[in-house]
Amino acid sequence: MNSNPRFGREASYSRNVFLPITNLCRNRCSYCGFRRDPNDGAWFMSPDEVLELAERAKTAGCSEVLLTLGEQPEVHAEAKRMLEEFGYKNTIDYLENLCKRILELGLLPHTNAGLLEERELRRLRRYNASMGLMLECATELPAHAQSPGKDPKLRLKTIKAAGKLRIPFTTGLLVGIGESFEERIRSLLALRELHERYGHIQEIIIQPFEPKPGTPMGNHPRPSEPELLTTVALARSIIPDMNLQVPPNLLANVRHLLLAGANDLGGISPVTPDFINPEHPWPSVAELRAAIERAGFVPRERLPIYPRYARDERFMSKEVRERVLELADEDGYRAC
Ligand code: SF4
């Protein structure tokens, strides 16, 4: 989908602020070190906390506000109580208002809220440049035995609904959580099918599993670098024109990844840590750009929305379009 004639010699990244809106979640994935129970370290960020960090992100030159949260947090009474304290009936009402205010600040929201219904996606689309949901794996795995929201049929249903609504969409595979090589192929084929139908998948993240101490998979081995590189090359061969991202703080060798077929090194947050993998700090923008150049590629800063979509009005609301025009250059990358 990347129509840039230099595709293949460029490597993009985005500058964002990572906001962990809540770590309350209805699922219990065996590898998760982010989720917390009520009264055991759970939080829900208040509007003031969100907007203060968004302001700092703007000052730091970010274009993207990445809102990440556990799925359907209201299954916990504690989440309902906190939302009521903020003046909201449910998570979608709250997210919609946060994204509206972030957009008004001059930044572009990108929300990852787990499974969503079409009507919920439609509401959030108005104030989000792009949205995301990791497929992780298109087949059922023991790691998801206590996670009803990780049913691959339901994940694919949400990704399909986003396609019908023309939402530029980020998804991906979580590599090394017990899936076979064949299952990775099936996951990529399932995403390719949806993308061929709706044209909305703007990137696929190939995310390596990271063991978290104290979780049921705390001693499970992380994928080796050759395994990760092979998966990147496999994705490049199955969906040749797809943007492929490997997160910049989890990768081993930038040159190897770019040569294997990755063309994006993800979002990096100069303002907040990676709350999902806090043991791995983000590189600085300067470090990441230098690593890309040393690998023989040209670094390009993008928005949360990829260039091909930033130039296509069908994939954004009027409100988002106004901000994209302010922030993008004529190629659809981040204007200097
Ligand atoms: S859905 Fe996400 S936040 Fe919830 S348990 Fe699984 S990995 Fe953790």
Residues whose N, C-alpha, C, O or C-beta is under 5 A from the ligand:
A	BS01	SF4	C25 N27 R28 C29 C32 F34 R35 G70 E71
